[in-house]
């Protein structure tokens, strides 16, 4: 960072965490962990206090998601990456179709594509910054895509694709969407996520809303004789979730923070409140970028733009890395682009815990920094 770049204190956000990976955790969540203290942390996960905590998380998520009749909230260890492998073993019978429009959709496609007991995956791909459309295909029994592609800031609708087989399952990865974007969970069979984004927790868990059809598929594959590692066996997650516990000891602090966040969301109006708040923040970013003389939204189609992960390209006159470095030096952190995308851009999370006023302050800081790096660049 050039030594002359400074940002006045009055411009800075009150909280400078805008990361798209591990997200801002609210002080109330940290306080909840402190309160858990000796009463919960370090105790058995198969005893009543932890089971009551897991039950509270499951019930709170069911309320937040507006869970349809017969759907169940399941949880397991390992995060979304572990879930992709578990789904390859326990939800795909023959063949999966994947929409790939960024890093994370591609990873799930690789998991099912490499499974020796499945047919090669059907991959429908589009360039980063755009999204493809699912297409009905004979023999496909699972259709999967991310609701929000964290690597690029592209969002996709949560809807059952037209013309697919009645018994085909729809799996939506909501890792960076759940808790901050609206979704019709009834249109899915598994709406799954890790909790370290809008839900303001650490990683290491996966959670999901499973339809009766998905549960039936789990039980049928489990009974088929297919070899499945115990850690990745979804029937194990089903059995333990119904007991409000996990197969192995979970990260209790993560569950405590998750429970506090879900309570906070539900107390303020649930999904509709959360979606409106993130849209307010993301609209600020997109309006700023569209009015800027040096920046523009990376995602060209407004209907494809995420409301929780915003990506903004800079022109050649501005070094986005230098801007991010100047911000970091002043405590405004984690706005660098996704490492594999390789673009001259900023990636700004607008998760539900982030105050829209802090987003406004961040944008003022960016203008201020660019004005020092590129004199005469005012909008």
WOQUIZI-V425266 format. One record per residue. N is the residue number from 1. RES is the residue in one letter. PHI is phi in degrees with one decimal (none if undefined). PSI is psi in radians with two decimals (999 if undefined). BURIAL is I if it has 9 or more other ideal C-beta (glycine too) atoms within 8 Angstrom, else O. Layout:
BEGIN
[[N	RES	PHI	PSI	BURIAL] [N	RES	PHI	PSI	BURIAL]]
END
This chain:
BEGIN
[[1	X	none	2.26	O] [2	X	-56.6	2.41	O] [3	X	-61.9	-0.43	O] [4	X	-82.9	-0.12	O] [5	X	-79.4	2.07	I] [6	X	-134.1	2.68	O] [7	X	-125.7	2.14	I] [8	X	-61.0	2.55	O] [9	X	-57.2	-0.64	O] [10	X	-69.5	-0.29	O] [11	X	-86.0	-0.41	I] [12	X	-70.0	2.54	I] [13	X	-60.2	2.64	I] [14	X	-67.9	-0.54	O] [15	X	-130.2	2.13	O] [16	X	-94.3	0.29	I] [17	X	-92.6	1.97	I] [18	X	-128.0	0.46	I] [19	X	-72.6	2.54	I] [20	X	-93.5	-0.16	I] [21	X	-88.8	-2.11	O] [22	X	-56.9	2.35	O] [23	X	-104.0	3.05	I] [24	X	-57.2	2.30	I] [25	X	-109.7	2.21	I] [26	X	-71.8	2.60	I] [27	X	-53.9	-0.62	O] [28	X	-62.2	-0.53	O] [29	X	-71.4	-0.70	I] [30	X	-64.7	-0.70	I] [31	X	-63.9	-0.62	O] [32	X	-63.9	-0.68	I] [33	X	-63.9	-0.75	I] [34	X	-61.3	-0.70	O] [35	X	-66.1	-0.59	O] [36	X	-60.5	-0.74	I] [37	X	30.4	-2.31	O] [38	X	-73.5	-0.22	O] [39	X	-77.4	-0.35	O] [40	X	-138.6	-0.89	I] [41	X	-63.3	2.37	I] [42	X	81.8	0.23	O] [43	X	-109.9	2.93	I] [44	X	-65.7	2.37	O] [45	X	-79.9	-0.06	I] [46	X	-104.8	0.22	O] [47	X	-107.2	2.91	O] [48	X	-54.0	-0.77	O] [49	X	-58.9	-0.73	I] [50	X	-76.1	-0.67	I] [51	X	-61.7	-0.65	I] [52	X	-66.3	-0.63	I] [53	X	-65.2	-0.82	I] [54	X	-62.2	-0.71	I] [55	X	-61.8	-0.71	I] [56	X	-63.6	-0.73	I] [57	X	-61.8	-0.83	I] [58	X	-63.7	-0.76	I] [59	X	-67.9	-0.71	O] [60	X	-64.9	-0.71	I] [61	X	-68.1	-0.66	I] [62	X	-60.2	-0.71	I] [63	X	-67.2	-0.82	I] [64	X	-61.5	-0.76	I] [65	X	-80.4	-0.14	I] [66	X	61.1	0.90	O] [67	X	-59.5	2.19	I] [68	X	-66.0	2.82	O] [69	X	-57.9	2.31	O] [70	X	91.2	-0.29	O] [71	X	-75.9	2.58	I] [72	X	-130.2	2.54	I] [73	X	-90.0	2.08	I] [74	X	-111.4	2.75	I] [75	X	-143.7	2.69	I] [76	X	-154.2	3.06	I] [77	X	-96.0	2.66	I] [78	X	111.1	-0.15	I] [79	X	77.5	-3.06	I] [80	X	-62.8	-0.59	I] [81	X	-61.7	-0.74	O] [82	X	-66.1	-0.64	I] [83	X	-64.7	-0.65	I] [84	X	-57.7	-0.76	I] [85	X	-67.6	-0.72	I] [86	X	-61.5	-0.70	I] [87	X	-67.5	-0.66	I] [88	X	-61.3	-0.70	I] [89	X	-75.6	-0.72	I] [90	X	-115.3	-0.03	I] [91	X	-125.6	-0.49	I] [92	X	-91.0	2.10	I] [93	X	-83.1	-0.85	O] [94	X	-127.5	-0.85	O] [95	X	-155.0	2.46	I] [96	X	-116.8	2.59	I] [97	X	-110.6	2.36	I] [98	X	-123.1	2.34	I] [99	X	-88.7	2.15	I] [100	X	-118.2	1.98	I] [101	X	-140.9	0.55	I] [102	X	168.7	-3.02	I] [103	X	-65.3	-0.71	I] [104	X	-82.7	-0.61	I] [105	X	-62.5	-0.63	I] [106	X	-65.9	-0.63	I] [107	X	-65.9	-0.71	I] [108	X	-65.9	-0.71	I] [109	X	-60.3	-0.67	I] [110	X	-64.4	-0.64	O] [111	X	-65.5	-0.82	I] [112	X	-76.7	-0.55	I] [113	X	-66.4	-0.51	I] [114	X	-90.4	-0.16	O] [115	X	-68.6	2.11	I] [116	X	-70.1	-0.29	O] [117	X	-94.4	0.03	O] [118	X	-116.2	2.76	I] [119	X	-70.5	2.77	O] [120	X	-56.6	2.42	O] [121	X	-66.8	2.56	I] [122	X	-89.3	2.11	I] [123	X	-115.5	2.12	I] [124	X	-109.4	1.96	I] [125	X	-120.1	2.62	O] [126	X	-139.6	2.88	O] [127	X	-67.2	2.61	O] [128	X	-53.4	2.38	I] [129	X	97.7	-0.13	I] [130	X	-129.8	3.07	I] [131	X	-138.6	2.55	I] [132	X	-89.9	3.07	I] [133	X	-113.3	2.41	O] [134	X	-66.6	2.61	I] [135	X	-136.7	2.35	O] [136	X	-60.5	2.37	I] [137	X	-143.8	2.30	O] [138	X	-62.4	2.37	O] [139	X	91.4	-0.23	O] [140	X	-84.4	2.21	I] [141	X	-114.9	-0.03	I] [142	X	-139.6	2.28	I] [143	X	-115.3	2.23	I] [144	X	-138.2	2.48	I] [145	X	-164.0	2.82	I] [146	X	-82.6	2.44	I] [147	X	-67.9	-0.59	I] [148	X	-139.8	2.09	I] [149	X	-85.5	1.82	I] [150	X	-62.1	-0.50	I] [151	X	-75.1	-0.42	I] [152	X	-124.6	-0.30	I] [153	X	80.5	0.47	I] [154	X	-103.3	2.35	I] [155	X	-111.7	2.60	I] [156	X	-125.7	2.57	I] [157	X	-64.1	2.63	O] [158	X	-101.0	1.70	I] [159	X	-155.3	2.56	O] [160	X	-72.6	2.19	O] [161	X	-61.4	2.49	I] [162	X	-66.7	2.43	O] [163	X	82.6	0.00	O] [164	X	-76.9	2.80	I] [165	X	-59.0	2.55	O] [166	X	-59.1	-0.58	O] [167	X	-94.9	0.11	O] [168	X	-72.8	2.52	I] [169	X	-99.5	2.54	I] [170	X	-111.0	2.07	I] [171	X	-112.9	2.12	I] [172	X	-117.3	2.14	I] [173	X	-82.2	1.93	I] [174	X	-109.8	0.47	I] [175	X	-54.1	-0.83	I] [176	X	-97.5	0.09	I] [177	X	-106.8	-0.72	I] [178	X	-58.1	2.27	I] [179	X	93.3	-0.13	I] [180	X	-138.6	-0.22	I] [181	X	-127.8	2.55	I] [182	X	-72.8	2.62	O] [183	X	-158.0	2.49	I] [184	X	-92.5	1.64	O] [185	X	-62.7	-0.46	I] [186	X	-63.7	-0.34	O] [187	X	-81.7	-0.06	I] [188	X	-118.8	2.87	I] [189	X	-104.8	-0.51	I] [190	X	-139.8	2.05	I] [191	X	-112.3	1.77	I] [192	X	-121.5	2.78	I] [193	X	-167.5	2.73	I] [194	X	-92.6	2.72	I] [195	X	-97.0	0.24	I] [196	X	-93.6	0.32	I] [197	X	-113.2	-1.90	I] [198	X	-58.5	-0.51	I] [199	X	-83.3	0.04	I] [200	X	57.9	0.67	I] [201	X	-125.0	3.08	I] [202	X	-82.5	3.00	I] [203	X	-81.4	-2.95	I] [204	X	99.2	-0.05	I] [205	X	-126.0	2.68	I] [206	X	-123.0	2.57	I] [207	X	-134.5	2.72	I] [208	X	-163.2	2.64	I] [209	X	-95.8	2.04	I] [210	X	-109.1	2.31	I] [211	X	-79.7	2.87	I] [212	X	-56.4	-0.63	O] [213	X	-66.0	-0.67	I] [214	X	-67.2	-0.70	I] [215	X	-65.6	-0.71	I] [216	X	-62.1	-0.69	O] [217	X	-63.9	-0.75	I] [218	X	-57.7	-0.84	I] [219	X	-67.2	-0.64	I] [220	X	-69.3	-0.80	O] [221	X	-65.5	-0.68	I] [222	X	-61.3	-0.61	I] [223	X	-84.6	-0.09	O] [224	X	-79.9	-0.23	O] [225	X	95.2	-0.05	O] [226	X	-60.6	2.33	O] [227	X	-72.9	2.24	O] [228	X	-135.7	2.22	I] [229	X	-58.8	2.46	O] [230	X	-56.0	-0.71	O] [231	X	-63.7	-0.48	I] [232	X	-103.7	0.16	I] [233	X	-80.7	1.98	I] [234	X	-68.3	-0.44	I] [235	X	-65.4	-0.53	I] [236	X	-67.7	-0.75	I] [237	X	-63.1	-0.68	I] [238	X	-62.5	-0.85	I] [239	X	-61.9	-0.80	O] [240	X	-71.7	-0.65	I] [241	X	-62.3	-0.67	I] [242	X	-65.7	-0.33	O] [243	X	-96.7	0.07	O] [244	X	59.0	0.87	I] [245	X	-152.5	3.12	I] [246	X	-122.2	2.88	I] [247	X	-61.4	-0.80	I] [248	X	-118.2	3.05	O] [249	X	-62.5	2.16	O] [250	X	-85.3	2.95	I] [251	X	-76.0	1.80	O] [252	X	-65.7	-0.62	I] [253	X	-62.4	-0.63	I] [254	X	-62.7	-0.77	I] [255	X	-64.6	-0.67	I] [256	X	-63.0	-0.81	I] [257	X	-64.9	-0.69	I] [258	X	-63.0	-0.79	I] [259	X	-60.7	-0.76	I] [260	X	-63.1	-0.71	I] [261	X	-67.6	-0.73	I] [262	X	-65.1	-0.68	I] [263	X	-61.3	-0.78	I] [264	X	-59.4	-0.79	I] [265	X	-64.4	-0.82	I] [266	X	-65.9	-0.64	I] [267	X	-67.1	-0.39	O] [268	X	-100.1	0.03	O] [269	X	125.1	0.05	O] [270	X	71.2	-2.55	I] [271	X	-61.9	-0.71	I] [272	X	-65.5	-0.70	O] [273	X	-64.3	-0.81	I] [274	X	-61.9	-0.78	I] [275	X	-65.0	-0.65	I] [276	X	-67.3	-0.67	O] [277	X	-66.3	-0.80	I] [278	X	-68.3	-0.58	I] [279	X	-66.1	-0.67	I] [280	X	-58.0	-0.81	I] [281	X	-67.1	-0.81	I] [282	X	-67.6	-0.62	I] [283	X	-60.7	-0.62	O] [284	X	-60.8	-0.77	I] [285	X	-65.8	-0.83	I] [286	X	-67.0	-0.68	I] [287	X	-64.6	-0.71	O] [288	X	-62.4	-0.81	I] [289	X	-65.1	-0.69	I] [290	X	-67.8	-0.50	O] [291	X	-88.1	-0.18	O] [292	X	-76.8	2.64	I] [293	X	-91.3	-0.13	O] [294	X	-124.2	-0.07	I] [295	X	-131.9	2.79	I] [296	X	-157.9	2.60	I] [297	X	-58.9	2.37	I] [298	X	-68.1	-0.70	I] [299	X	-84.4	1.96	I] [300	X	-70.3	-0.73	O] [301	X	-82.0	2.06	O] [302	X	-55.3	-0.62	O] [303	X	-70.2	-0.26	O] [304	X	-98.0	-0.03	I] [305	X	-79.0	2.30	I] [306	X	-68.4	2.60	I] [307	X	-98.0	-0.02	I] [308	X	-122.1	-0.31	I] [309	X	-131.9	1.87	I] [310	X	-103.6	2.38	I] [311	X	-122.2	2.28	I] [312	X	-129.5	2.09	I] [313	X	-83.1	2.52	I] [314	X	-108.5	2.63	I] [315	X	-79.4	-3.13	I] [316	X	-68.4	-0.27	O] [317	X	-80.0	-0.14	O] [318	X	-128.6	2.27	I] [319	X	-91.1	1.83	O] [320	X	-60.5	-0.59	I] [321	X	-63.9	-0.67	O] [322	X	-67.1	-0.66	I] [323	X	-63.4	-0.82	I] [324	X	-61.5	-0.67	I] [325	X	-65.3	-0.73	I] [326	X	-63.7	-0.71	I] [327	X	-63.4	-0.79	I] [328	X	-60.8	-0.67	I] [329	X	-63.2	-0.33	O] [330	X	-109.0	0.29	I] [331	X	85.6	0.18	O] [332	X	-104.3	1.90	I] [333	X	-121.6	2.78	I] [334	X	66.6	0.71	I] [335	X	-104.8	0.20	I] [336	X	-67.7	2.72	O] [337	X	-70.9	2.90	I] [338	X	-60.7	2.33	I] [339	X	-58.5	-0.61	O] [340	X	-87.9	-0.15	O] [341	X	-76.5	-0.61	I] [342	X	65.9	0.65	O] [343	X	-110.7	2.75	O] [344	X	-83.8	1.39	I] [345	X	-149.6	2.93	I] [346	X	-111.3	2.53	I] [347	X	-118.4	1.99	I] [348	X	-114.8	2.01	I] [349	X	-74.0	2.46	I] [350	X	-124.5	0.78	I] [351	X	-59.0	2.85	I] [352	X	-63.5	-0.48	I] [353	X	-75.3	-0.27	I] [354	X	-82.4	2.21	I] [355	X	-70.9	2.24	O] [356	X	-54.6	-0.55	I] [357	X	-64.3	-0.61	O] [358	X	-68.5	-0.56	I] [359	X	-63.1	-0.78	I] [360	X	-58.8	-0.74	I] [361	X	-65.5	-0.71	I] [362	X	-58.7	-0.80	I] [363	X	-64.4	-0.65	I] [364	X	-64.1	-0.65	I] [365	X	-66.1	-0.71	I] [366	X	-60.7	-0.81	I] [367	X	-59.0	-0.71	I] [368	X	-65.5	-0.77	I] [369	X	-65.1	-0.80	I] [370	X	-61.9	-0.62	I] [371	X	-62.4	-0.49	I] [372	X	-85.1	-0.62	I] [373	X	-76.6	-0.48	I] [374	X	-138.7	1.33	I] [375	X	-54.2	2.46	O] [376	X	83.0	0.26	O] [377	X	-94.6	0.13	I] [378	X	-50.6	2.67	O] [379	X	-78.4	999	O]]
END
